[in-house]
Every structure is written in C-alpha cells, then in structure tokens.
Amino acid sequence: MLYNRNYSLYPVLTIQIWTEFAINHDQIKFLFDTKGMPLAYITWAYIAPDTEERLINDPEFRLHLSEWNEGGRIWVLDFCCKPGFGAKAIEHFIKFPPWGEGEVRWLSRKKKIMKLR
C-alpha cells in the first residue's frame, strides 16, 4: 500500500477498517513475490440483495460484520497492488478465484458496476 498513491496517503487506521472484517471471515487473499514481499491483496464479501442495494447507492455505507457472509452475491470490496503488478495480480485471481465459483461484481471509481463471470 505504501507504493500505491491511491492508498499511501490514508491514515493507518483506515487499513484496519478496510481489512478487519475480511480477515475475520477469511475473505482476504495476499499475493507475494518470490522473495516473500507483498505484491497485492484483495478482499471480497458474499452479500444479500438488500446489502448490495445499499453498497451501490450509499457512498458512506460500510458493511457490518454480519453482512460479509450473509448472501450469495460475490463482491470484491478492495484490491490493492504494487504499481506495475495489477494485470498479473488480476490474472492470478481470475485463474485461481479465492472466493469460489460464481459471478463476481465490483464498483468502479465512477460507480459503474463491473462483472466477471
């Protein structure tokens, strides 16, 4: 995160807010290089339709601990990687999806819903 300009300016406490529930639910995956240095991480949740609606429409919405694993809709909530490794990291997550089978959704920065089947 230190190398990523989108993340490096956030306070350290923000990292806890973004990752704590994912860690509690084992819904976070890290990628490392051959020397054991971190390259990327991704978090996801299995959310219900009503939670999905709030996630899409409320910019201040944060999932409650109980909402991370309450439904069947797979949502990528955070993805961060060292600059220059984005394509390789995404390729790895597509080839070996840590969330299992199913359609995966995420929101782009422009609030556009993206899907991966």
The first five atom37 places (N, CA, C, CB, O) and aatype in JSON, in Angstrom:
{
  "aatype": [12, 10, 18, 2, 1, 2, 18, 15, 10, 18, 14, 19, 10, 16, 9, 5, 9, 17, 16, 6, 13, 0, 9, 2, 8, 3, 5, 9, 11, 13, 10, 13, 3, 16, 11, 7, 12, 14, 10, 0, 18, 9, 16, 17, 0, 18, 9, 0, 14, 3, 16, 6, 6, 1, 10, 9, 2, 3, 14, 6, 13, 1, 10, 8, 10, 15, 6, 17, 2, 6, 7, 7, 1, 9, 17, 19, 10, 3, 13, 4, 4, 11, 14, 7, 13, 7, 0, 11, 0, 9, 6, 8, 13, 9, 11, 13, 14, 14, 17, 7, 6, 7, 6, 19, 1, 17, 10, 15, 1, 11, 11, 11, 9, 12, 11, 10, 1],
  "atom_mask": [
    [1, 1, 1, 1, 1],
    [1, 1, 1, 1, 1],
    [1, 1, 1, 1, 1],
    [1, 1, 1, 1, 1],
    [1, 1, 1, 1, 1],
    [1, 1, 1, 1, 1],
    [1, 1, 1, 1, 1],
    [1, 1, 1, 1, 1],
    [1, 1, 1, 1, 1],
    [1, 1, 1, 1, 1],
    [1, 1, 1, 1, 1],
    [1, 1, 1, 1, 1],
    [1, 1, 1, 1, 1],
    [1, 1, 1, 1, 1],
    [1, 1, 1, 1, 1],
    [1, 1, 1, 1, 1],
    [1, 1, 1, 1, 1],
    [1, 1, 1, 1, 1],
    [1, 1, 1, 1, 1],
    [1, 1, 1, 1, 1],
    [1, 1, 1, 1, 1],
    [1, 1, 1, 1, 1],
    [1, 1, 1, 1, 1],
    [1, 1, 1, 1, 1],
    [1, 1, 1, 1, 1],
    [1, 1, 1, 1, 1],
    [1, 1, 1, 1, 1],
    [1, 1, 1, 1, 1],
    [1, 1, 1, 1, 1],
    [1, 1, 1, 1, 1],
    [1, 1, 1, 1, 1],
    [1, 1, 1, 1, 1],
    [1, 1, 1, 1, 1],
    [1, 1, 1, 1, 1],
    [1, 1, 1, 1, 1],
    [1, 1, 1, 0, 1],
    [1, 1, 1, 1, 1],
    [1, 1, 1, 1, 1],
    [1, 1, 1, 1, 1],
    [1, 1, 1, 1, 1],
    [1, 1, 1, 1, 1],
    [1, 1, 1, 1, 1],
    [1, 1, 1, 1, 1],
    [1, 1, 1, 1, 1],
    [1, 1, 1, 1, 1],
    [1, 1, 1, 1, 1],
    [1, 1, 1, 1, 1],
    [1, 1, 1, 1, 1],
    [1, 1, 1, 1, 1],
    [1, 1, 1, 1, 1],
    [1, 1, 1, 1, 1],
    [1, 1, 1, 1, 1],
    [1, 1, 1, 1, 1],
    [1, 1, 1, 1, 1],
    [1, 1, 1, 1, 1],
    [1, 1, 1, 1, 1],
    [1, 1, 1, 1, 1],
    [1, 1, 1, 1, 1],
    [1, 1, 1, 1, 1],
    [1, 1, 1, 1, 1],
    [1, 1, 1, 1, 1],
    [1, 1, 1, 1, 1],
    [1, 1, 1, 1, 1],
    [1, 1, 1, 1, 1],
    [1, 1, 1, 1, 1],
    [1, 1, 1, 1, 1],
    [1, 1, 1, 1, 1],
    [1, 1, 1, 1, 1],
    [1, 1, 1, 1, 1],
    [1, 1, 1, 1, 1],
    [1, 1, 1, 0, 1],
    [1, 1, 1, 0, 1],
    [1, 1, 1, 1, 1],
    [1, 1, 1, 1, 1],
    [1, 1, 1, 1, 1],
    [1, 1, 1, 1, 1],
    [1, 1, 1, 1, 1],
    [1, 1, 1, 1, 1],
    [1, 1, 1, 1, 1],
    [1, 1, 1, 1, 1],
    [1, 1, 1, 1, 1],
    [1, 1, 1, 1, 1],
    [1, 1, 1, 1, 1],
    [1, 1, 1, 0, 1],
    [1, 1, 1, 1, 1],
    [1, 1, 1, 0, 1],
    [1, 1, 1, 1, 1],
    [1, 1, 1, 1, 1],
    [1, 1, 1, 1, 1],
    [1, 1, 1, 1, 1],
    [1, 1, 1, 1, 1],
    [1, 1, 1, 1, 1],
    [1, 1, 1, 1, 1],
    [1, 1, 1, 1, 1],
    [1, 1, 1, 1, 1],
    [1, 1, 1, 1, 1],
    [1, 1, 1, 1, 1],
    [1, 1, 1, 1, 1],
    [1, 1, 1, 1, 1],
    [1, 1, 1, 0, 1],
    [1, 1, 1, 1, 1],
    [1, 1, 1, 0, 1],
    [1, 1, 1, 1, 1],
    [1, 1, 1, 1, 1],
    [1, 1, 1, 1, 1],
    [1, 1, 1, 1, 1],
    [1, 1, 1, 1, 1],
    [1, 1, 1, 1, 1],
    [1, 1, 1, 1, 1],
    [1, 1, 1, 1, 1],
    [1, 1, 1, 1, 1],
    [1, 1, 1, 1, 1],
    [1, 1, 1, 1, 1],
    [1, 1, 1, 1, 1],
    [1, 1, 1, 1, 1],
    [1, 1, 1, 1, 1],
    [1, 1, 1, 1, 1]
  ],
  "atom_positions": [
    [[0.82, -1.19, 0.0], [0.0, 0.0, 0.0], [0.87, 1.25, 0.0], [-0.94, 0.0, 1.2], [0.46, 2.3, -0.51]],
    [[2.04, 1.14, 0.56], [2.95, 2.27, 0.63], [3.31, 2.78, -0.77], [4.2, 1.9, 1.39], [3.48, 3.98, -0.97]],
    [[3.42, 1.86, -1.73], [3.81, 2.23, -3.09], [2.65, 2.69, -3.95], [4.48, 1.07, -3.75], [2.86, 3.23, -5.03]],
    [[1.44, 2.49, -3.49], [0.26, 2.83, -4.28], [-0.24, 4.21, -3.88], [-0.85, 1.77, -4.09], [-0.66, 4.41, -2.74]],
    [[-0.2, 5.16, -4.8], [-0.56, 6.54, -4.44], [-2.02, 6.69, -4.04], [-0.26, 7.46, -5.6], [-2.37, 7.64, -3.35]],
    [[-2.89, 5.76, -4.47], [-4.29, 5.82, -4.04], [-4.45, 5.45, -2.57], [-5.14, 4.91, -4.91], [-5.44, 5.83, -1.95]],
    [[-3.51, 4.72, -2.03], [-3.61, 4.24, -0.65], [-2.61, 4.89, 0.29], [-3.43, 2.76, -0.62], [-2.89, 5.01, 1.49]],
    [[-1.47, 5.3, -0.2], [-0.37, 5.72, 0.67], [-0.68, 6.97, 1.49], [0.85, 5.96, -0.15], [0.0, 7.23, 2.49]],
    [[-1.65, 7.75, 1.12], [-1.97, 8.97, 1.85], [-3.03, 8.77, 2.93], [-2.42, 10.02, 0.89], [-3.31, 9.69, 3.71]],
    [[-3.63, 7.59, 2.99], [-4.65, 7.32, 4.01], [-4.01, 7.05, 5.36], [-5.53, 6.13, 3.59], [-2.91, 6.49, 5.42]],
    [[-4.68, 7.43, 6.45], [-4.17, 7.1, 7.78], [-4.12, 5.58, 7.98], [-5.04, 7.76, 8.88], [-4.91, 4.85, 7.38]],
    [[-3.2, 5.13, 8.82], [-3.02, 3.69, 9.07], [-4.31, 3.06, 9.59], [-1.88, 3.47, 10.06], [-4.6, 1.91, 9.25]],
    [[-5.09, 3.77, 10.4], [-6.34, 3.22, 10.93], [-7.3, 2.82, 9.82], [-7.01, 4.24, 11.85], [-8.08, 1.88, 9.98]],
    [[-7.24, 3.5, 8.7], [-8.11, 3.18, 7.57], [-7.87, 1.76, 7.09], [-7.88, 4.18, 6.43], [-8.81, 1.07, 6.69]],
    [[-6.62, 1.31, 7.11], [-6.3, -0.05, 6.69], [-7.04, -1.06, 7.55], [-4.77, -0.3, 6.76], [-7.55, -2.05, 7.04]],
    [[-7.1, -0.8, 8.84], [-7.84, -1.7, 9.74], [-9.32, -1.73, 9.38], [-7.66, -1.27, 11.21], [-9.92, -2.8, 9.33]],
    [[-9.89, -0.58, 9.12], [-11.32, -0.5, 8.77], [-11.6, -1.3, 7.5], [-11.75, 0.97, 8.58], [-12.62, -1.98, 7.42]],
    [[-10.71, -1.22, 6.52], [-10.91, -1.9, 5.24], [-10.66, -3.4, 5.3], [-10.03, -1.29, 4.2], [-11.22, -4.14, 4.49]],
    [[-9.84, -3.86, 6.24], [-9.42, -5.26, 6.2], [-9.88, -6.11, 7.38], [-7.95, -5.32, 6.12], [-9.9, -7.34, 7.26]],
    [[-10.23, -5.52, 8.5], [-10.51, -6.29, 9.72], [-11.61, -7.34, 9.53], [-10.9, -5.35, 10.84], [-11.42, -8.5, 9.88]],
    [[-12.75, -6.95, 8.99], [-13.85, -7.91, 8.81], [-13.5, -8.96, 7.77], [-15.14, -7.17, 8.41], [-13.9, -10.12, 7.9]],
    [[-12.76, -8.57, 6.74], [-12.33, -9.55, 5.73], [-11.43, -10.6, 6.37], [-11.58, -8.84, 4.57], [-11.54, -11.79, 6.06]],
    [[-10.54, -10.18, 7.24], [-9.66, -11.11, 7.95], [-10.49, -12.01, 8.85], [-8.59, -10.36, 8.77], [-10.25, -13.22, 8.9]],
    [[-11.45, -11.44, 9.57], [-12.31, -12.23, 10.47], [-13.05, -13.33, 9.72], [-13.31, -11.33, 11.17], [-13.3, -14.4, 10.28]],
    [[-13.41, -13.08, 8.47], [-14.17, -14.05, 7.67], [-13.28, -14.86, 6.72], [-15.25, -13.33, 6.88], [-13.79, -15.64, 5.91]],
    [[-11.98, -14.67, 6.8], [-11.05, -15.34, 5.89], [-11.42, -15.03, 4.44], [-11.05, -16.88, 6.13], [-11.41, -15.91, 3.58]],
    [[-11.74, -13.75, 4.19], [-12.13, -13.3, 2.86], [-11.15, -12.23, 2.38], [-13.58, -12.74, 2.87], [-11.53, -11.16, 1.9]],
    [[-9.88, -12.56, 2.52], [-8.78, -11.7, 2.06], [-7.69, -12.62, 1.54], [-8.25, -10.77, 3.21], [-7.42, -13.67, 2.11]],
    [[-7.08, -12.22, 0.45], [-6.01, -13.02, -0.15], [-4.86, -12.09, -0.49], [-6.51, -13.78, -1.43], [-5.06, -11.02, -1.07]],
    [[-3.65, -12.5, -0.11], [-2.44, -11.74, -0.4], [-1.63, -12.48, -1.47], [-1.59, -11.54, 0.89], [-1.63, -13.71, -1.51]],
    [[-0.96, -11.73, -2.3], [-0.01, -12.29, -3.26], [1.38, -11.77, -2.91], [-0.4, -11.92, -4.73], [1.55, -10.6, -2.57]],
    [[2.37, -12.66, -3.01], [3.75, -12.31, -2.66], [4.68, -12.64, -3.82], [4.2, -13.06, -1.39], [4.38, -13.52, -4.64]],
    [[5.8, -11.93, -3.89], [6.79, -12.26, -4.91], [7.66, -13.42, -4.41], [7.67, -11.02, -5.24], [7.42, -13.96, -3.33]],
    [[8.65, -13.81, -5.2], [9.48, -14.97, -4.85], [10.35, -14.73, -3.62], [10.36, -15.33, -6.02], [10.87, -15.68, -3.04]],
    [[10.51, -13.48, -3.21], [11.28, -13.15, -2.01], [10.39, -12.99, -0.78], [12.08, -11.87, -2.23], [10.87, -12.66, 0.3]],
    [[9.09, -13.22, -0.96], [8.16, -13.1, 0.16], [7.66, -11.69, 0.41], [0.0, 0.0, 0.0], [7.04, -11.43, 1.44]],
    [[7.92, -10.79, -0.51], [7.45, -9.42, -0.36], [6.02, -9.31, -0.91], [8.41, -8.42, -1.09], [5.72, -9.9, -1.95]],
    [[5.15, -8.57, -0.22], [3.76, -8.47, -0.69], [3.65, -7.69, -2.0], [2.9, -7.79, 0.37], [4.29, -6.66, -2.19]],
    [[2.82, -8.23, -2.89], [2.56, -7.57, -4.18], [1.14, -7.03, -4.27], [2.81, -8.54, -5.32], [0.91, -5.98, -4.86]],
    [[0.19, -7.76, -3.67], [-1.22, -7.36, -3.82], [-2.06, -8.01, -2.73], [-1.76, -7.75, -5.21], [-1.67, -9.0, -2.11]],
    [[-3.23, -7.41, -2.53], [-4.25, -8.07, -1.73], [-5.62, -7.74, -2.31], [-4.17, -7.63, -0.24], [-5.8, -6.75, -3.01]],
    [[-6.56, -8.62, -2.01], [-7.94, -8.44, -2.46], [-8.86, -8.9, -1.34], [-8.22, -9.22, -3.79], [-8.56, -9.87, -0.65]],
    [[-9.98, -8.2, -1.16], [-11.0, -8.62, -0.19], [-12.33, -8.76, -0.91], [-11.11, -7.61, 1.0], [-12.58, -8.07, -1.9]],
    [[-13.17, -9.65, -0.4], [-14.48, -9.88, -1.01], [-15.48, -10.25, 0.06], [-14.41, -10.97, -2.09], [-15.11, -10.65, 1.17]],
    [[-16.75, -10.11, -0.29], [-17.84, -10.47, 0.62], [-18.93, -11.17, -0.17], [-18.4, -9.22, 1.35], [-19.07, -11.0, -1.38]],
    [[-19.71, -11.97, 0.55], [-20.88, -12.65, -0.02], [-22.1, -11.94, 0.56], [-20.89, -14.22, 0.31], [-22.5, -12.22, 1.69]],
    [[-22.69, -11.04, -0.2], [-23.71, -10.18, 0.38], [-25.11, -10.49, -0.15], [-23.38, -8.73, 0.1], [-25.29, -11.1, -1.21]],
    [[-26.09, -10.06, 0.62], [-27.51, -10.24, 0.29], [-27.96, -9.1, -0.63], [-28.39, -10.29, 1.58], [-27.3, -8.06, -0.69]],
    [[-29.08, -9.28, -1.34], [-29.57, -8.24, -2.26], [-29.81, -6.88, -1.59], [-30.85, -8.7, -2.89], [-29.5, -5.85, -2.19]],
    [[-30.34, -6.85, -0.37], [-30.58, -5.56, 0.29], [-29.27, -4.87, 0.64], [-31.44, -5.75, 1.55], [-29.18, -3.64, 0.57]],
    [[-28.28, -5.63, 1.02], [-26.96, -5.07, 1.32], [-26.31, -4.56, 0.03], [-26.05, -6.12, 2.0], [-25.68, -3.5, 0.03]],
    [[-26.47, -5.3, -1.04], [-25.95, -4.88, -2.34], [-26.55, -3.53, -2.75], [-26.26, -5.94, -3.41], [-25.84, -2.66, -3.25]],
    [[-27.83, -3.37, -2.53], [-28.51, -2.11, -2.87], [-27.9, -0.93, -2.1], [-30.02, -2.22, -2.56], [-27.66, 0.13, -2.67]],
    [[-27.66, -1.13, -0.82], [-27.04, -0.06, -0.02], [-25.61, 0.2, -0.44], [-27.09, -0.41, 1.48], [-25.16, 1.35, -0.48]],
    [[-24.88, -0.86, -0.75], [-23.49, -0.72, -1.2], [-23.41, 0.13, -2.48], [-22.86, -2.1, -1.44], [-22.53, 0.97, -2.62]],
    [[-24.32, -0.11, -3.39], [-24.33, 0.6, -4.66], [-24.77, 2.06, -4.51], [-25.26, -0.11, -5.65], [-24.2, 2.95, -5.14]],
    [[-25.77, 2.31, -3.67], [-26.41, 3.63, -3.63], [-25.98, 4.56, -2.51], [-27.85, 3.45, -3.54], [-26.26, 5.76, -2.57]],
    [[-25.3, 4.05, -1.5], [-24.9, 4.89, -0.37], [-23.38, 4.98, -0.31], [-25.46, 4.34, 0.96], [-22.73, 4.01, 0.07]],
    [[-22.8, 6.13, -0.69], [-21.34, 6.26, -0.72], [-20.68, 6.14, 0.66], [-20.97, 7.58, -1.33], [-19.48, 5.88, 0.75]],
    [[-21.44, 6.32, 1.72], [-20.9, 6.23, 3.08], [-21.1, 4.85, 3.7], [-21.55, 7.27, 3.96], [-20.67, 4.61, 4.83]],
    [[-21.73, 3.94, 2.97], [-22.07, 2.63, 3.52], [-20.83, 1.78, 3.77], [-23.02, 1.9, 2.57], [-19.94, 1.7, 2.92]],
    [[-20.79, 1.16, 4.95], [-19.76, 0.19, 5.31], [-20.45, -1.08, 5.76], [-18.81, 0.75, 6.43], [-21.4, -1.03, 6.55]],
    [[-20.0, -2.2, 5.29], [-20.6, -3.47, 5.69], [-20.4, -3.72, 7.18], [-20.01, -4.62, 4.87], [-19.32, -3.5, 7.73]],
    [[-21.47, -4.19, 7.82], [-21.4, -4.65, 9.21], [-20.74, -6.03, 9.19], [-22.83, -4.71, 9.88], [-20.76, -6.71, 8.16]],
    [[-20.17, -6.44, 10.29], [-19.52, -7.74, 10.4], [-20.42, -8.87, 9.91], [-19.1, -8.0, 11.84], [-19.95, -9.78, 9.23]],
    [[-21.7, -8.8, 10.25], [-22.64, -9.87, 9.88], [-22.99, -9.87, 8.39], [-23.92, -9.74, 10.68], [-23.49, -10.87, 7.88]],
    [[-22.73, -8.77, 7.69], [-23.11, -8.67, 6.27], [-22.06, -9.23, 5.31], [-23.37, -7.23, 5.93], [-22.32, -9.34, 4.11]],
    [[-20.9, -9.57, 5.82], [-19.82, -10.06, 4.96], [-20.08, -11.46, 4.41], [-18.53, -10.06, 5.72], [-19.47, -11.86, 3.42]],
    [[-20.98, -12.19, 5.04], [-21.18, -13.59, 4.65], [-22.65, -13.96, 4.78], [-20.31, -14.52, 5.51], [-22.97, -15.04, 5.29]],
    [[-23.55, -13.08, 4.31], [-24.98, -13.32, 4.52], [-25.74, -13.68, 3.26], [-25.6, -12.12, 5.14], [-26.93, -13.99, 3.33]],
    [[-25.1, -13.64, 2.12], [-25.82, -13.91, 0.88], [-24.94, -14.57, -0.15], [0.0, 0.0, 0.0], [-23.8, -14.95, 0.14]],
    [[-25.46, -14.69, -1.34], [-24.74, -15.4, -2.39], [-24.11, -14.51, -3.45], [0.0, 0.0, 0.0], [-23.53, -15.02, -4.4]],
    [[-24.22, -13.2, -3.29], [-23.67, -12.3, -4.3], [-22.23, -11.96, -3.92], [-24.53, -11.0, -4.43], [-21.97, -11.41, -2.85]],
    [[-21.3, -12.3, -4.81], [-19.88, -12.09, -4.53], [-19.5, -10.68, -4.98], [-19.0, -13.17, -5.25], [-19.7, -10.31, -6.14]],
    [[-18.94, -9.91, -4.04], [-18.49, -8.56, -4.34], [-17.03, -8.39, -3.92], [-19.38, -7.51, -3.62], [-16.68, -8.69, -2.78]],
    [[-16.2, -7.92, -4.84], [-14.84, -7.51, -4.48], [-14.97, -6.14, -3.84], [-13.88, -7.48, -5.74], [-15.54, -5.22, -4.42]],
    [[-14.45, -6.01, -2.63], [-14.58, -4.75, -1.9], [-13.31, -3.92, -1.93], [-14.97, -5.02, -0.47], [-13.38, -2.69, -1.87]],
    [[-12.16, -4.57, -2.02], [-10.92, -3.81, -2.07], [-9.87, -4.62, -2.82], [-10.42, -3.46, -0.64], [-9.79, -5.84, -2.71]],
    [[-9.07, -3.91, -3.58], [-7.96, -4.51, -4.32], [-6.85, -3.49, -4.34], [-8.38, -4.95, -5.77], [-7.06, -2.34, -4.72]],
    [[-5.67, -3.91, -3.94], [-4.52, -3.01, -3.94], [-3.3, -3.81, -4.37], [-4.3, -2.35, -2.54], [-3.13, -4.95, -3.95]],
    [[-2.47, -3.21, -5.2], [-1.26, -3.92, -5.6], [-0.13, -2.92, -5.83], [-1.5, -4.75, -6.88], [-0.34, -1.72, -6.02]],
    [[1.06, -3.46, -5.79], [2.25, -2.66, -6.06], [2.18, -2.2, -7.52], [3.56, -3.48, -5.78], [1.81, -2.99, -8.39]],
    [[2.52, -0.95, -7.8], [2.46, -0.46, -9.18], [3.21, -1.38, -10.14], [3.03, 0.96, -9.26], [4.33, -1.83, -9.86]],
    [[2.58, -1.63, -11.27], [3.18, -2.47, -12.3], [2.78, -3.94, -12.22], [0.0, 0.0, 0.0], [3.11, -4.71, -13.12]],
    [[2.07, -4.33, -11.16], [1.7, -5.73, -10.98], [0.19, -5.96, -11.07], [2.2, -6.21, -9.65], [-0.27, -7.08, -10.83]],
    [[-0.58, -4.94, -11.41], [-2.03, -5.06, -11.45], [-2.54, -6.13, -12.4], [0.0, 0.0, 0.0], [-3.37, -6.95, -12.01]],
    [[-2.05, -6.13, -13.62], [-2.52, -7.1, -14.61], [-2.2, -8.53, -14.18], [-1.9, -6.82, -15.98], [-3.05, -9.42, -14.3]],
    [[-0.99, -8.75, -13.67], [-0.6, -10.09, -13.22], [-1.43, -10.53, -12.02], [0.89, -10.13, -12.87], [-1.85, -11.69, -11.95]],
    [[-1.67, -9.62, -11.09], [-2.47, -9.96, -9.91], [-3.9, -10.33, -10.31], [-2.48, -8.78, -8.91], [-4.44, -11.33, -9.84]],
    [[-4.5, -9.53, -11.16], [-5.87, -9.81, -11.61], [-5.92, -11.13, -12.37], [-6.4, -8.66, -12.5], [-6.84, -11.92, -12.2]],
    [[-4.92, -11.36, -13.22], [-4.85, -12.63, -13.95], [-4.82, -13.82, -12.98], [-3.59, -12.66, -14.87], [-5.49, -14.83, -13.19]],
    [[-4.04, -13.68, -11.91], [-3.95, -14.75, -10.9], [-5.3, -14.96, -10.22], [-2.88, -14.41, -9.85], [-5.74, -16.1, -10.05]],
    [[-5.96, -13.88, -9.82], [-7.24, -14.01, -9.12], [-8.34, -14.58, -10.03], [-7.68, -12.64, -8.58], [-9.25, -15.24, -9.55]],
    [[-8.25, -14.32, -11.33], [-9.22, -14.91, -12.26], [-8.95, -16.41, -12.43], [-9.15, -14.19, -13.64], [-9.87, -17.21, -12.47]],
    [[-7.67, -16.76, -12.53], [-7.3, -18.16, -12.71], [-7.55, -18.99, -11.45], [-5.83, -18.26, -13.11], [-7.99, -20.14, -11.53]],
    [[-7.28, -18.41, -10.29], [-7.45, -19.09, -9.0], [-8.34, -18.23, -8.1], [-6.07, -19.36, -8.32], [-7.84, -17.64, -7.14]],
    [[-9.64, -18.16, -8.38], [-10.52, -17.27, -7.6], [-10.64, -17.72, -6.14], [-11.92, -17.2, -8.24], [-11.18, -18.8, -5.88]],
    [[-10.15, -16.93, -5.2], [-10.2, -17.33, -3.79], [-11.62, -17.35, -3.24], [-9.36, -16.4, -2.97], [-11.85, -17.94, -2.18]],
    [[-12.56, -16.73, -3.92], [-13.95, -16.66, -3.45], [-14.8, -17.81, -3.96], [-14.58, -15.35, -3.88], [-15.96, -17.93, -3.56]],
    [[-14.25, -18.67, -4.82], [-15.0, -19.81, -5.34], [-15.67, -19.5, -6.67], [0.0, 0.0, 0.0], [-15.29, -18.56, -7.37]],
    [[-16.68, -20.29, -6.99], [-17.39, -20.16, -8.27], [-18.47, -19.09, -8.19], [-18.01, -21.51, -8.67], [-19.01, -18.81, -7.12]],
    [[-18.78, -18.5, -9.34], [-19.88, -17.55, -9.41], [-19.48, -16.22, -10.0], [0.0, 0.0, 0.0], [-18.3, -15.91, -10.15]],
    [[-20.5, -15.45, -10.34], [-20.29, -14.12, -10.89], [-19.76, -13.2, -9.79], [-21.6, -13.55, -11.49], [-20.25, -13.2, -8.66]],
    [[-18.75, -12.42, -10.15], [-18.12, -11.5, -9.2], [-18.42, -10.08, -9.66], [-16.58, -11.75, -9.11], [-18.32, -9.76, -10.84]],
    [[-18.78, -9.22, -8.7], [-19.09, -7.82, -9.0], [-18.18, -6.91, -8.2], [-20.59, -7.51, -8.69], [-17.67, -7.27, -7.14]],
    [[-17.97, -5.72, -8.74], [-17.29, -4.67, -8.01], [-17.7, -3.34, -8.59], [-15.74, -4.86, -8.06], [-18.2, -3.27, -9.72]],
    [[-17.49, -2.29, -7.82], [-17.82, -0.93, -8.28], [-16.55, -0.25, -8.77], [-18.49, -0.11, -7.16], [-15.52, -0.28, -8.09]],
    [[-16.63, 0.36, -9.93], [-15.51, 1.16, -10.41], [-15.52, 2.5, -9.68], [-15.57, 1.35, -11.96], [-16.48, 2.82, -8.97]],
    [[-14.49, 3.26, -9.85], [-14.42, 4.58, -9.21], [-15.55, 5.5, -9.67], [-13.08, 5.24, -9.51], [-15.92, 6.43, -8.96]],
    [[-16.08, 5.25, -10.85], [-17.17, 6.07, -11.38], [-18.53, 5.48, -11.03], [-17.04, 6.22, -12.89], [-19.54, 5.82, -11.65]],
    [[-18.55, 4.59, -10.03], [-19.78, 3.94, -9.56], [-20.44, 3.09, -10.63], [-20.77, 5.0, -9.08], [-21.66, 2.9, -10.62]],
    [[-19.65, 2.58, -11.54], [-20.16, 1.66, -12.55], [-19.99, 0.23, -12.02], [-19.41, 1.85, -13.92], [-18.91, -0.13, -11.53]],
    [[-21.04, -0.57, -12.11], [-20.96, -1.95, -11.64], [-20.27, -2.79, -12.71], [-22.39, -2.51, -11.32], [-20.7, -2.83, -13.86]],
    [[-19.2, -3.46, -12.31], [-18.44, -4.32, -13.2], [-18.73, -5.77, -12.81], [-16.9, -4.01, -13.13], [-18.99, -6.06, -11.64]],
    [[-18.69, -6.67, -13.78], [-18.97, -8.09, -13.52], [-17.93, -8.97, -14.2], [-20.39, -8.47, -14.0], [-17.46, -8.67, -15.3]],
    [[-17.59, -10.04, -13.52], [-16.7, -11.06, -14.05], [-17.4, -12.39, -13.9], [-15.31, -11.05, -13.32], [-17.81, -12.75, -12.8]],
    [[-17.54, -13.12, -14.97], [-18.24, -14.42, -14.92], [-17.26, -15.55, -15.05], [-19.29, -14.52, -16.03], [-17.65, -16.71, -15.03]]
  ]
}
